[in-house]
Amino acid sequence: MIEDNKPSDIRFVSKKADDIRYTKKEELLASLTGPGSEGTGIYYSQFDPGTLYMYVQHSAAEDGDGTWTITGNRRG
């Protein structure tokens, strides 16, 4: 899940929910702290499960808008 706030946060959210459909677990993965950075979406590819692709707009950095990646071990 990605949130459009300041900073723009990316969170892992459990598919398991309680009786009123609230998630049982969520955990912060990353926060976009670059000036003006706004996350607009995330994507895992079945062909590259160790990389999270993140779409970013409105970054104040000259090369900030575009697709950023986070790599590492994917949690199951």
N, CA, C and O atoms as a Maestro MAE file, in Angstrom:
{
 s_m_m2io_version
 :::
 2.0.0
}

f_m_ct {
 s_m_title
 :::
 protein
 m_atom[304] {
  # First column is atom index #
  i_m_mmod_type
  r_m_x_coord
  r_m_y_coord
  r_m_z_coord
  i_m_residue_number
  s_m_chain_name
  s_m_pdb_residue_name
  s_m_pdb_atom_name
  i_m_atomic_number
  :::
  1 25 0.858 -1.163 0.000 1 A "MET " " N  " 7
  2 3 0.000 0.000 0.000 1 A "MET " " CA " 6
  3 2 0.908 1.231 0.000 1 A "MET " " C  " 6
  4 15 1.930 1.257 0.686 1 A "MET " " O  " 8
  5 25 0.535 2.225 -0.757 2 A "ILE " " N  " 7
  6 3 1.291 3.477 -0.772 2 A "ILE " " CA " 6
  7 2 0.343 4.604 -0.398 2 A "ILE " " C  " 6
  8 15 -0.799 4.650 -0.855 2 A "ILE " " O  " 8
  9 25 0.832 5.516 0.444 3 A "GLU " " N  " 7
  10 3 0.012 6.636 0.911 3 A "GLU " " CA " 6
  11 2 0.516 7.939 0.304 3 A "GLU " " C  " 6
  12 15 1.721 8.167 0.203 3 A "GLU " " O  " 8
  13 25 -0.404 8.770 -0.087 4 A "ASP " " N  " 7
  14 3 -0.072 10.072 -0.645 4 A "ASP " " CA " 6
  15 2 -0.165 11.109 0.478 4 A "ASP " " C  " 6
  16 15 -1.163 11.817 0.616 4 A "ASP " " O  " 8
  17 25 0.886 11.173 1.259 5 A "ASN " " N  " 7
  18 3 0.955 12.128 2.368 5 A "ASN " " CA " 6
  19 2 2.378 12.655 2.443 5 A "ASN " " C  " 6
  20 15 3.176 12.358 1.554 5 A "ASN " " O  " 8
  21 25 2.719 13.406 3.439 6 A "LYS " " N  " 7
  22 3 4.085 13.894 3.610 6 A "LYS " " CA " 6
  23 2 4.642 13.369 4.916 6 A "LYS " " C  " 6
  24 15 4.153 13.774 5.971 6 A "LYS " " O  " 8
  25 25 5.637 12.492 4.914 7 A "PRO " " N  " 7
  26 3 6.205 11.888 3.710 7 A "PRO " " CA " 6
  27 2 5.271 10.823 3.130 7 A "PRO " " C  " 6
  28 15 4.416 10.279 3.829 7 A "PRO " " O  " 8
  29 25 5.449 10.541 1.858 8 A "SER " " N  " 7
  30 3 4.659 9.509 1.185 8 A "SER " " CA " 6
  31 2 5.180 8.153 1.663 8 A "SER " " C  " 6
  32 15 6.342 7.824 1.426 8 A "SER " " O  " 8
  33 25 4.345 7.369 2.325 9 A "ASP " " N  " 7
  34 3 4.760 6.109 2.944 9 A "ASP " " CA " 6
  35 2 4.369 4.899 2.107 9 A "ASP " " C  " 6
  36 15 3.344 4.896 1.425 9 A "ASP " " O  " 8
  37 25 5.214 3.871 2.175 10 A "ILE " " N  " 7
  38 3 4.918 2.572 1.570 10 A "ILE " " CA " 6
  39 2 4.833 1.584 2.716 10 A "ILE " " C  " 6
  40 15 5.747 1.504 3.537 10 A "ILE " " O  " 8
  41 25 3.735 0.825 2.781 11 A "ARG " " N  " 7
  42 3 3.502 -0.106 3.888 11 A "ARG " " CA " 6
  43 2 3.156 -1.492 3.378 11 A "ARG " " C  " 6
  44 15 2.465 -1.644 2.370 11 A "ARG " " O  " 8
  45 25 3.646 -2.506 4.090 12 A "PHE " " N  " 7
  46 3 3.177 -3.871 3.894 12 A "PHE " " CA " 6
  47 2 1.899 -4.009 4.698 12 A "PHE " " C  " 6
  48 15 1.852 -3.598 5.857 12 A "PHE " " O  " 8
  49 25 0.869 -4.574 4.107 13 A "VAL " " N  " 7
  50 3 -0.406 -4.753 4.794 13 A "VAL " " CA " 6
  51 2 -0.818 -6.216 4.677 13 A "VAL " " C  " 6
  52 15 -0.819 -6.782 3.583 13 A "VAL " " O  " 8
  53 25 -1.162 -6.817 5.791 14 A "SER " " N  " 7
  54 3 -1.584 -8.210 5.820 14 A "SER " " CA " 6
  55 2 -2.919 -8.386 5.110 14 A "SER " " C  " 6
  56 15 -3.786 -7.515 5.183 14 A "SER " " O  " 8
  57 25 -3.082 -9.507 4.429 15 A "LYS " " N  " 7
  58 3 -4.364 -9.831 3.803 15 A "LYS " " CA " 6
  59 2 -5.371 -10.323 4.836 15 A "LYS " " C  " 6
  60 15 -6.574 -10.335 4.578 15 A "LYS " " O  " 8
  61 25 -4.882 -10.727 6.001 16 A "LYS " " N  " 7
  62 3 -5.763 -11.229 7.052 16 A "LYS " " CA " 6
  63 2 -6.433 -10.057 7.758 16 A "LYS " " C  " 6
  64 15 -5.794 -9.042 8.037 16 A "LYS " " O  " 8
  65 25 -7.715 -10.202 8.043 17 A "ALA " " N  " 7
  66 3 -8.467 -9.120 8.680 17 A "ALA " " CA " 6
  67 2 -9.272 -9.650 9.850 17 A "ALA " " C  " 6
  68 15 -9.509 -10.852 9.969 17 A "ALA " " O  " 8
  69 25 -9.689 -8.731 10.713 18 A "ASP " " N  " 7
  70 3 -10.536 -9.120 11.831 18 A "ASP " " CA " 6
  71 2 -12.000 -9.176 11.372 18 A "ASP " " C  " 6
  72 15 -12.281 -9.090 10.176 18 A "ASP " " O  " 8
  73 25 -12.912 -9.318 12.308 19 A "ASP " " N  " 7
  74 3 -14.331 -9.480 11.984 19 A "ASP " " CA " 6
  75 2 -14.940 -8.283 11.257 19 A "ASP " " C  " 6
  76 15 -15.920 -8.441 10.530 19 A "ASP " " O  " 8
  77 25 -14.375 -7.089 11.443 20 A "ILE " " N  " 7
  78 3 -14.940 -5.924 10.762 20 A "ILE " " CA " 6
  79 2 -14.018 -5.448 9.632 20 A "ILE " " C  " 6
  80 15 -14.081 -4.296 9.205 20 A "ILE " " O  " 8
  81 25 -13.173 -6.349 9.166 21 A "ARG " " N  " 7
  82 3 -12.328 -6.171 7.973 21 A "ARG " " CA " 6
  83 2 -11.179 -5.182 8.134 21 A "ARG " " C  " 6
  84 15 -10.695 -4.635 7.142 21 A "ARG " " O  " 8
  85 25 -10.738 -4.945 9.359 22 A "TYR " " N  " 7
  86 3 -9.527 -4.164 9.576 22 A "TYR " " CA " 6
  87 2 -8.342 -5.109 9.501 22 A "TYR " " C  " 6
  88 15 -8.401 -6.217 10.034 22 A "TYR " " O  " 8
  89 25 -7.264 -4.687 8.848 23 A "THR " " N  " 7
  90 3 -6.096 -5.544 8.734 23 A "THR " " CA " 6
  91 2 -5.529 -5.873 10.111 23 A "THR " " C  " 6
  92 15 -5.574 -5.055 11.030 23 A "THR " " O  " 8
  93 25 -5.003 -7.072 10.232 24 A "LYS " " N  " 7
  94 3 -4.430 -7.486 11.505 24 A "LYS " " CA " 6
  95 2 -2.992 -7.013 11.668 24 A "LYS " " C  " 6
  96 15 -2.477 -6.954 12.784 24 A "LYS " " O  " 8
  97 25 -2.338 -6.673 10.544 25 A "LYS " " N  " 7
  98 3 -0.941 -6.270 10.643 25 A "LYS " " CA " 6
  99 2 -0.582 -5.339 9.487 25 A "LYS " " C  " 6
  100 15 -0.980 -5.565 8.344 25 A "LYS " " O  " 8
  101 25 0.171 -4.300 9.801 26 A "GLU " " N  " 7
  102 3 0.753 -3.431 8.782 26 A "GLU " " CA " 6
  103 2 2.095 -2.958 9.290 26 A "GLU " " C  " 6
  104 15 2.297 -2.785 10.492 26 A "GLU " " O  " 8
  105 25 3.018 -2.749 8.352 27 A "GLU " " N  " 7
  106 3 4.380 -2.403 8.732 27 A "GLU " " CA " 6
  107 2 4.954 -1.406 7.719 27 A "GLU " " C  " 6
  108 15 4.791 -1.583 6.512 27 A "GLU " " O  " 8
  109 25 5.612 -0.380 8.200 28 A "LEU " " N  " 7
  110 3 6.227 0.617 7.343 28 A "LEU " " CA " 6
  111 2 7.437 0.018 6.639 28 A "LEU " " C  " 6
  112 15 8.320 -0.545 7.287 28 A "LEU " " O  " 8
  113 25 7.481 0.137 5.315 29 A "LEU " " N  " 7
  114 3 8.622 -0.327 4.530 29 A "LEU " " CA " 6
  115 2 9.565 0.835 4.225 29 A "LEU " " C  " 6
  116 15 10.779 0.719 4.393 29 A "LEU " " O  " 8
  117 25 8.996 1.961 3.773 30 A "ALA " " N  " 7
  118 3 9.825 3.104 3.384 30 A "ALA " " CA " 6
  119 2 8.992 4.378 3.381 30 A "ALA " " C  " 6
  120 15 7.765 4.338 3.296 30 A "ALA " " O  " 8
  121 25 9.680 5.502 3.475 31 A "SER " " N  " 7
  122 3 9.049 6.815 3.355 31 A "SER " " CA " 6
  123 2 9.833 7.628 2.339 31 A "SER " " C  " 6
  124 15 11.063 7.657 2.373 31 A "SER " " O  " 8
  125 25 9.122 8.285 1.438 32 A "LEU " " N  " 7
  126 3 9.774 9.161 0.467 32 A "LEU " " CA " 6
  127 2 9.982 10.516 1.132 32 A "LEU " " C  " 6
  128 15 9.026 11.255 1.364 32 A "LEU " " O  " 8
  129 25 11.215 10.832 1.430 33 A "THR " " N  " 7
  130 3 11.493 12.063 2.159 33 A "THR " " CA " 6
  131 2 12.086 13.155 1.280 33 A "THR " " C  " 6
  132 15 12.367 14.252 1.762 33 A "THR " " O  " 8
  133 25 12.281 12.867 -0.008 34 A "GLY " " N  " 7
  134 3 12.788 13.886 -0.927 34 A "GLY " " CA " 6
  135 2 11.781 15.023 -1.041 34 A "GLY " " C  " 6
  136 15 10.575 14.775 -1.046 34 A "GLY " " O  " 8
  137 25 12.250 16.260 -1.132 35 A "PRO " " N  " 7
  138 3 11.335 17.403 -1.201 35 A "PRO " " CA " 6
  139 2 10.306 17.255 -2.322 35 A "PRO " " C  " 6
  140 15 10.663 17.121 -3.493 35 A "PRO " " O  " 8
  141 25 9.045 17.279 -1.954 36 A "GLY " " N  " 7
  142 3 7.954 17.216 -2.911 36 A "GLY " " CA " 6
  143 2 7.649 15.843 -3.465 36 A "GLY " " C  " 6
  144 15 6.692 15.699 -4.226 36 A "GLY " " O  " 8
  145 25 8.425 14.820 -3.114 37 A "SER " " N  " 7
  146 3 8.203 13.479 -3.658 37 A "SER " " CA " 6
  147 2 6.844 12.945 -3.260 37 A "SER " " C  " 6
  148 15 6.445 13.008 -2.098 37 A "SER " " O  " 8
  149 25 6.142 12.416 -4.249 38 A "GLU " " N  " 7
  150 3 4.802 11.884 -4.016 38 A "GLU " " CA " 6
  151 2 4.696 10.527 -4.708 38 A "GLU " " C  " 6
  152 15 4.778 10.444 -5.933 38 A "GLU " " O  " 8
  153 25 4.517 9.479 -3.933 39 A "GLY " " N  " 7
  154 3 4.347 8.148 -4.501 39 A "GLY " " CA " 6
  155 2 2.981 8.023 -5.159 39 A "GLY " " C  " 6
  156 15 1.970 8.452 -4.604 39 A "GLY " " O  " 8
  157 25 2.964 7.429 -6.349 40 A "THR " " N  " 7
  158 3 1.698 7.297 -7.073 40 A "THR " " CA " 6
  159 2 1.305 5.850 -7.326 40 A "THR " " C  " 6
  160 15 0.194 5.585 -7.785 40 A "THR " " O  " 8
  161 25 2.191 4.918 -7.036 41 A "GLY " " N  " 7
  162 3 1.859 3.510 -7.223 41 A "GLY " " CA " 6
  163 2 3.064 2.636 -6.973 41 A "GLY " " C  " 6
  164 15 4.204 3.099 -7.011 41 A "GLY " " O  " 8
  165 25 2.801 1.350 -6.712 42 A "ILE " " N  " 7
  166 3 3.868 0.369 -6.515 42 A "ILE " " CA " 6
  167 2 3.532 -0.891 -7.301 42 A "ILE " " C  " 6
  168 15 2.372 -1.139 -7.631 42 A "ILE " " O  " 8
  169 25 4.566 -1.687 -7.600 43 A "TYR " " N  " 7
  170 3 4.371 -2.873 -8.425 43 A "TYR " " CA " 6
  171 2 5.468 -3.884 -8.147 43 A "TYR " " C  " 6
  172 15 6.643 -3.519 -8.094 43 A "TYR " " O  " 8
  173 25 5.103 -5.162 -7.968 44 A "TYR " " N  " 7
  174 3 6.042 -6.289 -7.937 44 A "TYR " " CA " 6
  175 2 5.874 -7.053 -9.231 44 A "TYR " " C  " 6
  176 15 4.745 -7.339 -9.629 44 A "TYR " " O  " 8
  177 25 6.960 -7.390 -9.899 45 A "SER " " N  " 7
  178 3 6.903 -8.205 -11.104 45 A "SER " " CA " 6
  179 2 7.086 -9.669 -10.733 45 A "SER " " C  " 6
  180 15 7.919 -9.998 -9.889 45 A "SER " " O  " 8
  181 25 6.315 -10.545 -11.358 46 A "GLN " " N  " 7
  182 3 6.489 -11.981 -11.116 46 A "GLN " " CA " 6
  183 2 7.837 -12.462 -11.632 46 A "GLN " " C  " 6
  184 15 8.308 -13.523 -11.223 46 A "GLN " " O  " 8
  185 25 8.463 -11.704 -12.520 47 A "PHE " " N  " 7
  186 3 9.754 -12.077 -13.088 47 A "PHE " " CA " 6
  187 2 10.931 -11.533 -12.289 47 A "PHE " " C  " 6
  188 15 12.074 -11.930 -12.518 47 A "PHE " " O  " 8
  189 25 10.661 -10.625 -11.353 48 A "ASP " " N  " 7
  190 3 11.714 -10.024 -10.527 48 A "ASP " " CA " 6
  191 2 11.160 -9.799 -9.115 48 A "ASP " " C  " 6
  192 15 10.989 -8.653 -8.699 48 A "ASP " " O  " 8
  193 25 10.875 -10.887 -8.368 49 A "PRO " " N  " 7
  194 3 10.199 -10.756 -7.078 49 A "PRO " " CA " 6
  195 2 11.014 -10.067 -5.991 49 A "PRO " " C  " 6
  196 15 10.461 -9.734 -4.943 49 A "PRO " " O  " 8
  197 25 12.306 -9.841 -6.203 50 A "GLY " " N  " 7
  198 3 13.124 -9.168 -5.201 50 A "GLY " " CA " 6
  199 2 13.158 -7.656 -5.347 50 A "GLY " " C  " 6
  200 15 13.858 -6.974 -4.599 50 A "GLY " " O  " 8
  201 25 12.400 -7.126 -6.313 51 A "THR " " N  " 7
  202 3 12.414 -5.688 -6.565 51 A "THR " " CA " 6
  203 2 11.007 -5.114 -6.492 51 A "THR " " C  " 6
  204 15 10.078 -5.645 -7.102 51 A "THR " " O  " 8
  205 25 10.857 -4.040 -5.751 52 A "LEU " " N  " 7
  206 3 9.601 -3.292 -5.695 52 A "LEU " " CA " 6
  207 2 9.788 -2.061 -6.573 52 A "LEU " " C  " 6
  208 15 10.707 -1.271 -6.359 52 A "LEU " " O  " 8
  209 25 8.920 -1.904 -7.551 53 A "TYR " " N  " 7
  210 3 8.950 -0.731 -8.430 53 A "TYR " " CA " 6
  211 2 7.982 0.296 -7.869 53 A "TYR " " C  " 6
  212 15 6.850 -0.032 -7.513 53 A "TYR " " O  " 8
  213 25 8.429 1.527 -7.792 54 A "MET " " N  " 7
  214 3 7.636 2.587 -7.173 54 A "MET " " CA " 6
  215 2 7.612 3.783 -8.129 54 A "MET " " C  " 6
  216 15 8.654 4.232 -8.608 54 A "MET " " O  " 8
  217 25 6.430 4.279 -8.393 55 A "TYR " " N  " 7
  218 3 6.270 5.413 -9.290 55 A "TYR " " CA " 6
  219 2 6.198 6.693 -8.465 55 A "TYR " " C  " 6
  220 15 5.443 6.777 -7.496 55 A "TYR " " O  " 8
  221 25 6.994 7.692 -8.859 56 A "VAL " " N  " 7
  222 3 7.125 8.925 -8.080 56 A "VAL " " CA " 6
  223 2 6.917 10.134 -8.990 56 A "VAL " " C  " 6
  224 15 7.402 10.168 -10.121 56 A "VAL " " O  " 8
  225 25 6.191 11.118 -8.478 57 A "GLN " " N  " 7
  226 3 6.004 12.373 -9.211 57 A "GLN " " CA " 6
  227 2 6.234 13.555 -8.285 57 A "GLN " " C  " 6
  228 15 6.252 13.413 -7.062 57 A "GLN " " O  " 8
  229 25 6.406 14.700 -8.877 58 A "HIS " " N  " 7
  230 3 6.555 15.987 -8.181 58 A "HIS " " CA " 6
  231 2 7.819 16.096 -7.328 58 A "HIS " " C  " 6
  232 15 7.889 16.939 -6.433 58 A "HIS " " O  " 8
  233 25 8.800 15.265 -7.592 59 A "SER " " N  " 7
  234 3 10.054 15.372 -6.843 59 A "SER " " CA " 6
  235 2 10.763 16.668 -7.224 59 A "SER " " C  " 6
  236 15 10.773 17.058 -8.392 59 A "SER " " O  " 8
  237 25 11.350 17.325 -6.238 60 A "ALA " " N  " 7
  238 3 12.098 18.555 -6.494 60 A "ALA " " CA " 6
  239 2 13.454 18.266 -7.128 60 A "ALA " " C  " 6
  240 15 14.086 19.167 -7.680 60 A "ALA " " O  " 8
  241 25 13.910 17.001 -7.052 61 A "ALA " " N  " 7
  242 3 15.182 16.631 -7.661 61 A "ALA " " CA " 6
  243 2 15.057 16.659 -9.182 61 A "ALA " " C  " 6
  244 15 14.002 16.329 -9.723 61 A "ALA " " O  " 8
  245 25 16.113 17.045 -9.864 62 A "GLU " " N  " 7
  246 3 16.082 17.154 -11.322 62 A "GLU " " CA " 6
  247 2 15.716 15.835 -11.989 62 A "GLU " " C  " 6
  248 15 14.985 15.821 -12.980 62 A "GLU " " O  " 8
  249 25 16.222 14.721 -11.448 63 A "ASP " " N  " 7
  250 3 15.934 13.413 -12.039 63 A "ASP " " CA " 6
  251 2 14.985 12.594 -11.151 63 A "ASP " " C  " 6
  252 15 14.988 11.365 -11.221 63 A "ASP " " O  " 8
  253 25 14.187 13.252 -10.331 64 A "GLY " " N  " 7
  254 3 13.379 12.553 -9.332 64 A "GLY " " CA " 6
  255 2 12.107 11.921 -9.829 64 A "GLY " " C  " 6
  256 15 11.707 10.883 -9.301 64 A "GLY " " O  " 8
  257 25 11.436 12.501 -10.837 65 A "ASP " " N  " 7
  258 3 10.196 11.908 -11.329 65 A "ASP " " CA " 6
  259 2 10.509 10.648 -12.129 65 A "ASP " " C  " 6
  260 15 11.479 10.610 -12.886 65 A "ASP " " O  " 8
  261 25 9.686 9.622 -11.959 66 A "GLY " " N  " 7
  262 3 9.890 8.401 -12.730 66 A "GLY " " CA " 6
  263 2 9.654 7.171 -11.885 66 A "GLY " " C  " 6
  264 15 8.892 7.197 -10.919 66 A "GLY " " O  " 8
  265 25 10.320 6.093 -12.261 67 A "THR " " N  " 7
  266 3 10.202 4.816 -11.560 67 A "THR " " CA " 6
  267 2 11.438 4.604 -10.703 67 A "THR " " C  " 6
  268 15 12.557 4.589 -11.217 67 A "THR " " O  " 8
  269 25 11.245 4.442 -9.416 68 A "TRP " " N  " 7
  270 3 12.325 4.139 -8.488 68 A "TRP " " CA " 6
  271 2 12.195 2.676 -8.094 68 A "TRP " " C  " 6
  272 15 11.121 2.094 -8.240 68 A "TRP " " O  " 8
  273 25 13.267 2.073 -7.599 69 A "THR " " N  " 7
  274 3 13.218 0.677 -7.175 69 A "THR " " CA " 6
  275 2 13.754 0.519 -5.762 69 A "THR " " C  " 6
  276 15 14.631 1.257 -5.311 69 A "THR " " O  " 8
  277 25 13.194 -0.469 -5.086 70 A "ILE " " N  " 7
  278 3 13.694 -0.921 -3.790 70 A "ILE " " CA " 6
  279 2 13.989 -2.398 -3.980 70 A "ILE " " C  " 6
  280 15 13.115 -3.156 -4.403 70 A "ILE " " O  " 8
  281 25 15.212 -2.817 -3.673 71 A "THR " " N  " 7
  282 3 15.581 -4.216 -3.862 71 A "THR " " CA " 6
  283 2 15.922 -4.852 -2.529 71 A "THR " " C  " 6
  284 15 16.289 -4.166 -1.575 71 A "THR " " O  " 8
  285 25 15.799 -6.159 -2.475 72 A "GLY " " N  " 7
  286 3 16.101 -6.911 -1.265 72 A "GLY " " CA " 6
  287 2 15.273 -8.167 -1.209 72 A "GLY " " C  " 6
  288 15 14.685 -8.580 -2.210 72 A "GLY " " O  " 8
  289 25 15.224 -8.769 -0.059 73 A "ASN " " N  " 7
  290 3 14.448 -9.989 0.116 73 A "ASN " " CA " 6
  291 2 12.973 -9.667 0.216 73 A "ASN " " C  " 6
  292 15 12.570 -8.813 1.006 73 A "ASN " " O  " 8
  293 25 12.170 -10.344 -0.577 74 A "ARG " " N  " 7
  294 3 10.719 -10.163 -0.516 74 A "ARG " " CA " 6
  295 2 10.165 -10.989 0.626 74 A "ARG " " C  " 6
  296 15 10.539 -12.150 0.799 74 A "ARG " " O  " 8
  297 25 9.287 -10.402 1.396 75 A "ARG " " N  " 7
  298 3 8.672 -11.124 2.506 75 A "ARG " " CA " 6
  299 2 7.509 -11.944 1.989 75 A "ARG " " C  " 6
  300 15 6.776 -11.508 1.101 75 A "ARG " " O  " 8
  301 25 7.341 -13.131 2.548 76 A "GLY " " N  " 7
  302 3 6.270 -14.006 2.071 76 A "GLY " " CA " 6
  303 2 5.012 -13.872 2.828 76 A "GLY " " C  " 6
  304 15 4.033 -14.554 2.524 76 A "GLY " " O  " 8
  :::
 }
 m_bond[303] {
  # First column is bond index #
  i_m_from
  i_m_to
  i_m_order
  :::
  1 1 2 1
  2 2 3 1
  3 3 4 2
  4 3 5 1
  5 5 6 1
  6 6 7 1
  7 7 8 2
  8 7 9 1
  9 9 10 1
  10 10 11 1
  11 11 12 2
  12 11 13 1
  13 13 14 1
  14 14 15 1
  15 15 16 2
  16 15 17 1
  17 17 18 1
  18 18 19 1
  19 19 20 2
  20 19 21 1
  21 21 22 1
  22 22 23 1
  23 23 24 2
  24 23 25 1
  25 25 26 1
  26 26 27 1
  27 27 28 2
  28 27 29 1
  29 29 30 1
  30 30 31 1
  31 31 32 2
  32 31 33 1
  33 33 34 1
  34 34 35 1
  35 35 36 2
  36 35 37 1
  37 37 38 1
  38 38 39 1
  39 39 40 2
  40 39 41 1
  41 41 42 1
  42 42 43 1
  43 43 44 2
  44 43 45 1
  45 45 46 1
  46 46 47 1
  47 47 48 2
  48 47 49 1
  49 49 50 1
  50 50 51 1
  51 51 52 2
  52 51 53 1
  53 53 54 1
  54 54 55 1
  55 55 56 2
  56 55 57 1
  57 57 58 1
  58 58 59 1
  59 59 60 2
  60 59 61 1
  61 61 62 1
  62 62 63 1
  63 63 64 2
  64 63 65 1
  65 65 66 1
  66 66 67 1
  67 67 68 2
  68 67 69 1
  69 69 70 1
  70 70 71 1
  71 71 72 2
  72 71 73 1
  73 73 74 1
  74 74 75 1
  75 75 76 2
  76 75 77 1
  77 77 78 1
  78 78 79 1
  79 79 80 2
  80 79 81 1
  81 81 82 1
  82 82 83 1
  83 83 84 2
  84 83 85 1
  85 85 86 1
  86 86 87 1
  87 87 88 2
  88 87 89 1
  89 89 90 1
  90 90 91 1
  91 91 92 2
  92 91 93 1
  93 93 94 1
  94 94 95 1
  95 95 96 2
  96 95 97 1
  97 97 98 1
  98 98 99 1
  99 99 100 2
  100 99 101 1
  101 101 102 1
  102 102 103 1
  103 103 104 2
  104 103 105 1
  105 105 106 1
  106 106 107 1
  107 107 108 2
  108 107 109 1
  109 109 110 1
  110 110 111 1
  111 111 112 2
  112 111 113 1
  113 113 114 1
  114 114 115 1
  115 115 116 2
  116 115 117 1
  117 117 118 1
  118 118 119 1
  119 119 120 2
  120 119 121 1
  121 121 122 1
  122 122 123 1
  123 123 124 2
  124 123 125 1
  125 125 126 1
  126 126 127 1
  127 127 128 2
  128 127 129 1
  129 129 130 1
  130 130 131 1
  131 131 132 2
  132 131 133 1
  133 133 134 1
  134 134 135 1
  135 135 136 2
  136 135 137 1
  137 137 138 1
  138 138 139 1
  139 139 140 2
  140 139 141 1
  141 141 142 1
  142 142 143 1
  143 143 144 2
  144 143 145 1
  145 145 146 1
  146 146 147 1
  147 147 148 2
  148 147 149 1
  149 149 150 1
  150 150 151 1
  151 151 152 2
  152 151 153 1
  153 153 154 1
  154 154 155 1
  155 155 156 2
  156 155 157 1
  157 157 158 1
  158 158 159 1
  159 159 160 2
  160 159 161 1
  161 161 162 1
  162 162 163 1
  163 163 164 2
  164 163 165 1
  165 165 166 1
  166 166 167 1
  167 167 168 2
  168 167 169 1
  169 169 170 1
  170 170 171 1
  171 171 172 2
  172 171 173 1
  173 173 174 1
  174 174 175 1
  175 175 176 2
  176 175 177 1
  177 177 178 1
  178 178 179 1
  179 179 180 2
  180 179 181 1
  181 181 182 1
  182 182 183 1
  183 183 184 2
  184 183 185 1
  185 185 186 1
  186 186 187 1
  187 187 188 2
  188 187 189 1
  189 189 190 1
  190 190 191 1
  191 191 192 2
  192 191 193 1
  193 193 194 1
  194 194 195 1
  195 195 196 2
  196 195 197 1
  197 197 198 1
  198 198 199 1
  199 199 200 2
  200 199 201 1
  201 201 202 1
  202 202 203 1
  203 203 204 2
  204 203 205 1
  205 205 206 1
  206 206 207 1
  207 207 208 2
  208 207 209 1
  209 209 210 1
  210 210 211 1
  211 211 212 2
  212 211 213 1
  213 213 214 1
  214 214 215 1
  215 215 216 2
  216 215 217 1
  217 217 218 1
  218 218 219 1
  219 219 220 2
  220 219 221 1
  221 221 222 1
  222 222 223 1
  223 223 224 2
  224 223 225 1
  225 225 226 1
  226 226 227 1
  227 227 228 2
  228 227 229 1
  229 229 230 1
  230 230 231 1
  231 231 232 2
  232 231 233 1
  233 233 234 1
  234 234 235 1
  235 235 236 2
  236 235 237 1
  237 237 238 1
  238 238 239 1
  239 239 240 2
  240 239 241 1
  241 241 242 1
  242 242 243 1
  243 243 244 2
  244 243 245 1
  245 245 246 1
  246 246 247 1
  247 247 248 2
  248 247 249 1
  249 249 250 1
  250 250 251 1
  251 251 252 2
  252 251 253 1
  253 253 254 1
  254 254 255 1
  255 255 256 2
  256 255 257 1
  257 257 258 1
  258 258 259 1
  259 259 260 2
  260 259 261 1
  261 261 262 1
  262 262 263 1
  263 263 264 2
  264 263 265 1
  265 265 266 1
  266 266 267 1
  267 267 268 2
  268 267 269 1
  269 269 270 1
  270 270 271 1
  271 271 272 2
  272 271 273 1
  273 273 274 1
  274 274 275 1
  275 275 276 2
  276 275 277 1
  277 277 278 1
  278 278 279 1
  279 279 280 2
  280 279 281 1
  281 281 282 1
  282 282 283 1
  283 283 284 2
  284 283 285 1
  285 285 286 1
  286 286 287 1
  287 287 288 2
  288 287 289 1
  289 289 290 1
  290 290 291 1
  291 291 292 2
  292 291 293 1
  293 293 294 1
  294 294 295 1
  295 295 296 2
  296 295 297 1
  297 297 298 1
  298 298 299 1
  299 299 300 2
  300 299 301 1
  301 301 302 1
  302 302 303 1
  303 303 304 2
  :::
 }
}
